[in-house]
Structure formats: structure tokens, C-alpha cells
Amino acid sequence: MFPLLSAPMNTKLKILKSGGGTRMSKHLESLGLGEGSVLTLLQERDGDVIVRVMEGESCLALDQEVAMSLMVAEA
């Protein structure tokens, strides 16, 4: 288990834990980034990341704080 920011590019990842408190967890879940969700890290620049969410095939940009709070593992 490691933070999303440390994850390898273009690899399917499963979210194991989302930190940052209840409010942030609920917000991330509404975006399709809840525990158990599968995503792919597409790009990282200065700590900010772009991910593809597998459920809806949409892409999201996340800032460094959020990227560090999502704990993932290879799916």
C-alpha cells in the first residue's frame, strides 16, 4: 500500500484507503474514488496528478494533498 502520488504510471490501481477526513472521503466517493475503486495514474506534474476512473472511463485532476491522501495498491 502506497500513496497515489508514488504509484507507477499507466498501471491499474485499487484504492484501499482514502484519508483526509469524512468530508473529503465522501466527496471523493461521489467522484468515483471510493475505497475499492479502480483507477489508472496517467500523469504527474509537481505533485498534481491526472487519473482515469475505471467505472465511468472519465479523467480527473487531483491536487497533491488529495493524491497523498489516497492509499492504493496494484489491482
C-alpha positions as CSV (number, residue, x, y, z in Angstrom):
1,M,0.0,0.0,0.0
2,F,1.4,3.4,-1.0
3,P,0.1,6.9,-1.8
4,L,-1.3,7.6,-5.2
5,L,1.5,10.1,-5.8
6,S,4.0,7.3,-5.5
7,A,2.2,4.9,-7.8
8,P,3.6,3.7,-11.1
9,M,2.1,5.3,-14.3
10,N,-0.3,3.5,-16.6
11,T,-1.0,0.7,-14.1
12,K,-4.4,-0.3,-12.8
13,L,-4.6,0.7,-9.1
14,K,-7.2,-0.1,-6.4
15,I,-8.0,2.4,-3.7
16,L,-7.5,0.8,-0.3
17,K,-8.0,3.8,1.9
18,S,-8.9,7.4,1.4
19,G,-7.7,9.8,4.1
20,G,-8.4,13.4,4.7
21,G,-11.4,13.1,6.9
22,T,-15.1,12.2,6.4
23,R,-15.9,15.2,4.2
24,M,-13.1,14.6,1.8
25,S,-13.8,10.9,1.7
26,K,-17.5,11.5,0.8
27,H,-16.5,14.0,-1.9
28,L,-14.0,11.6,-3.4
29,E,-16.6,8.8,-3.3
30,S,-19.0,11.0,-5.2
31,L,-16.4,11.4,-7.9
32,G,-15.9,7.6,-8.2
33,L,-12.8,7.5,-6.0
34,G,-14.2,5.5,-3.0
35,E,-12.5,2.5,-1.4
36,G,-12.3,-0.4,-3.8
37,S,-12.5,1.8,-6.9
38,V,-10.0,1.1,-9.7
39,L,-8.1,3.9,-11.4
40,T,-5.0,4.5,-13.6
41,L,-2.5,7.2,-12.9
42,L,-2.0,8.9,-16.3
43,Q,0.2,11.9,-15.5
44,E,2.0,13.6,-12.6
45,R,3.4,17.1,-12.6
46,D,4.7,18.9,-9.5
47,G,2.6,16.7,-7.2
48,D,-0.7,17.2,-9.1
49,V,-2.0,14.1,-10.9
50,I,-4.4,13.1,-13.6
51,V,-6.2,9.8,-13.2
52,R,-8.6,7.7,-15.2
53,V,-11.5,6.4,-13.2
54,M,-12.4,2.9,-14.5
55,E,-16.1,2.8,-13.6
56,G,-17.0,5.7,-15.9
57,E,-13.9,6.0,-18.1
58,S,-13.6,9.6,-17.1
59,C,-10.5,11.5,-16.2
60,L,-10.0,13.7,-13.1
61,A,-7.2,16.1,-12.0
62,L,-6.3,15.9,-8.3
63,D,-4.0,18.1,-6.3
64,Q,-1.0,17.0,-4.3
65,E,-2.9,16.9,-1.0
66,V,-5.6,14.5,-2.4
67,A,-3.0,12.4,-4.2
68,M,-1.1,11.9,-1.0
69,S,-4.3,11.0,1.0
70,L,-5.4,8.2,-1.4
71,M,-3.6,4.9,-0.5
72,V,-3.5,2.5,-3.4
73,A,-2.1,-0.9,-4.4
74,E,-1.7,-2.5,-7.8
75,A,-5.0,-4.1,-8.9
